[in-house]
Amino acid sequence: MSGMIRHNALARMRDPKTIAMAVCLTALHACTPDAPTLDEVRAATERYRNVEVALADGYVRDPLDVCETPYSLGIFENLGVMGVHYLRLDLLGIDEDATRLDATGTHTDFLQPAVLVYEPQPDSSLVLVAISNTVSAAAWEAAGHRRPPTFGDVPFAFAPDNPGTGFPAHYDLHVWLFMENPSGMFAAYNPAASCEHHAFSMPMIMPPDAPPGMVHH
């Protein structure tokens, strides 16, 4: 019996997943189980094409009610738009008055994303175009991670503390599963998307050193 136990223990030690986890723990890397495929994520989230289903699952419309563009955050480049965000407050670790960029959590699972992104339509309806997760940089580092979170081999983008907006440092990754993005599947903004039919767009946030005469596009 003792020989069988030793044999099973050795087999577990030689298992590639066991070895990989040991390496991860030793290096304190941002190691997670194998990421789902894009097809698996699409299958898990396409039900949110119906906004009512998203609401029933606990998502709420961003309290700022903006259709986000780069200019909204003081980025003076025509990169396209994001859209209107619906948030799972529990997954972001925020209260009902906060936005996704106030995230205090470390949720990275795209099978149940913390954020849904919709494009406003001429008839006031919304079309699901992307999903995303936003992670607090402070919380991520406090958990012992030395590298950014990833989706498979795609790292989340890092945004440092922004004095112009007041938003803390965070990691963020969008996945444009439901609209083709000329800038790439994981780009933050999509030049093919539009905020034209949104009733309200947040004014551009001006950084302290912005040149005079800068106007909102």
C-alpha positions in Angstrom: 0.0 0.0 0.0 2.8 2.4 1.0 4.5 1.7 -2.4 1.3 2.7 -4.2 1.0 5.9 -2.2 4.6 6.8 -3.1 3.9 6.0 -6.8 0.8 8.2 -6.8 2.6 11.1 -5.1 5.4 10.9 -7.6 2.9 10.9 -10.5 1.3 14.0 -9.1 4.7 15.7 -8.7 5.5 15.0 -12.4 2.2 16.2 -13.7 2.8 19.3 -15.9 0.0 21.3 -14.2 1.5 20.6 -10.8 4.9 21.7 -12.0 3.5 24.8 -13.6 1.7 25.8 -10.4 4.8 25.3 -8.4 6.7 27.6 -10.7 3.9 30.2 -10.5 3.9 30.1 -6.7 7.7 30.4 -6.6 7.8 33.3 -9.0 4.6 35.0 -7.6 3.5 35.5 -11.2 -0.1 36.2 -12.2 -0.8 32.6 -12.9 -4.4 31.5 -13.5 -5.9 28.3 -14.8 -6.0 27.8 -18.6 -7.9 30.7 -20.1 -11.1 29.8 -22.0 -11.2 30.2 -25.8 -12.8 33.1 -27.5 -15.6 30.8 -28.7 -16.2 29.6 -25.1 -16.4 33.2 -23.9 -18.7 34.2 -26.7 -21.0 31.3 -25.9 -21.1 32.3 -22.2 -21.8 36.0 -22.8 -23.9 36.2 -26.0 -27.1 36.1 -23.9 -26.2 39.6 -22.9 -27.1 40.8 -26.3 -30.5 41.3 -24.6 -30.0 44.1 -22.1 -32.9 42.8 -20.0 -31.0 39.6 -19.4 -27.9 41.6 -18.3 -30.1 43.5 -15.8 -31.6 40.3 -14.5 -28.0 39.0 -13.9 -27.1 41.9 -11.8 -25.5 44.4 -14.3 -26.3 48.0 -13.9 -25.8 50.9 -16.3 -22.7 53.0 -15.5 -24.0 55.8 -13.2 -22.2 58.4 -15.4 -24.3 57.2 -18.3 -21.7 58.1 -20.9 -20.7 56.6 -24.2 -17.0 56.6 -23.6 -14.5 58.1 -26.1 -10.8 58.8 -25.6 -11.6 62.5 -25.2 -13.8 61.7 -22.2 -10.6 60.8 -20.4 -8.4 63.5 -21.7 -6.8 61.3 -24.5 -6.3 63.6 -27.5 -6.3 60.9 -30.2 -9.0 59.8 -32.5 -8.9 56.1 -31.6 -12.6 55.4 -32.0 -15.0 54.8 -29.0 -15.8 52.2 -26.4 -19.5 52.6 -25.8 -22.0 52.5 -22.9 -20.9 50.4 -20.0 -23.0 48.1 -17.8 -21.3 47.0 -14.6 -21.3 44.1 -12.1 -20.6 46.1 -9.0 -19.7 43.0 -6.9 -17.1 41.9 -9.4 -15.5 45.3 -9.6 -15.6 45.8 -5.9 -17.4 49.2 -6.1 -20.6 50.8 -4.8 -23.5 52.0 -6.8 -22.1 55.5 -7.3 -18.8 54.4 -8.6 -17.6 53.7 -12.2 -15.6 50.8 -13.6 -12.4 52.8 -13.2 -12.9 53.0 -9.4 -12.5 49.2 -9.3 -11.0 47.8 -6.0 -11.3 44.1 -7.0 -9.1 41.6 -8.9 -11.8 39.8 -11.0 -10.4 38.6 -14.4 -12.8 35.9 -15.5 -14.2 36.6 -19.0 -16.8 33.8 -18.8 -18.5 36.2 -16.3 -17.1 39.6 -17.2 -17.4 42.5 -14.8 -18.3 44.9 -17.7 -20.5 44.7 -20.8 -20.1 47.3 -23.5 -23.0 48.4 -25.8 -23.3 50.7 -28.8 -26.3 53.0 -28.9 -28.5 52.7 -31.9 -30.8 55.2 -33.8 -33.9 53.8 -32.2 -32.4 54.1 -28.7 -31.7 50.4 -28.4 -28.3 49.0 -27.4 -26.2 46.4 -29.2 -23.6 44.4 -27.3 -20.2 44.9 -28.9 -17.6 44.0 -26.3 -16.9 42.7 -22.8 -14.2 43.8 -20.4 -12.6 43.4 -17.0 -11.1 46.2 -14.9 -8.7 45.3 -12.0 -7.4 47.5 -9.3 -3.6 47.7 -9.6 -3.2 48.2 -5.8 -5.3 45.1 -5.1 -3.6 43.0 -7.7 -0.2 43.9 -6.3 -1.3 43.4 -2.7 -2.3 39.9 -3.7 1.4 39.2 -4.5 1.3 39.5 -8.3 4.4 40.9 -10.0 3.1 40.8 -13.5 -0.2 42.2 -15.0 -3.2 39.9 -15.2 -3.7 38.2 -18.5 -6.3 36.6 -20.7 -4.4 33.6 -22.0 -1.1 35.3 -23.3 -2.7 38.7 -23.7 -1.8 41.1 -20.8 -4.2 43.6 -19.5 -3.3 47.2 -20.3 -2.0 49.3 -17.3 -3.2 52.8 -16.6 -1.3 54.7 -13.9 -2.9 57.1 -11.4 -4.5 59.9 -13.3 -4.5 63.3 -11.5 -6.7 64.8 -14.3 -9.5 62.3 -13.7 -8.9 61.2 -10.2 -9.1 57.5 -11.2 -6.6 55.2 -9.5 -4.1 53.0 -11.2 -5.8 50.0 -12.8 -5.5 47.2 -15.4 -8.0 46.9 -18.1 -8.8 44.6 -21.1 -11.6 44.7 -23.6 -12.5 41.8 -25.9 -14.5 42.9 -29.0 -16.3 39.6 -29.5 -19.5 41.0 -31.0 -18.2 43.7 -33.4 -15.2 43.6 -35.6 -12.5 46.0 -34.5 -10.0 47.3 -37.1 -7.6 48.1 -34.2 -7.6 44.5 -33.0 -9.7 42.2 -30.8 -8.2 43.5 -27.6 -7.8 47.2 -28.3 -9.4 49.6 -25.8 -11.2 51.6 -28.5 -13.0 50.7 -31.8 -12.9 53.1 -34.7 -15.9 51.1 -36.3 -18.1 51.8 -33.2 -20.0 55.0 -32.7 -21.5 57.2 -30.0 -23.5 59.3 -32.4 -26.8 58.0 -31.2 -26.2 58.4 -27.5 -28.2 61.2 -25.8 -25.4 62.3 -23.6 -21.6 62.2 -23.8 -19.4 63.2 -20.9 -17.4 66.4 -21.6 -13.7 65.9 -22.1 -11.7 65.9 -18.9 -8.9 68.5 -19.3 -5.5 67.6 -17.8 -3.8 70.4 -15.8 -1.3 71.2 -18.6 -3.8 71.1 -21.5 -3.2 73.8 -24.1 -5.7 76.7 -24.3 -8.4 76.4 -26.9 -8.6 72.6 -26.8 -12.1 71.6 -27.8 -14.2 68.4 -27.3 -14.4 66.4 -30.5 
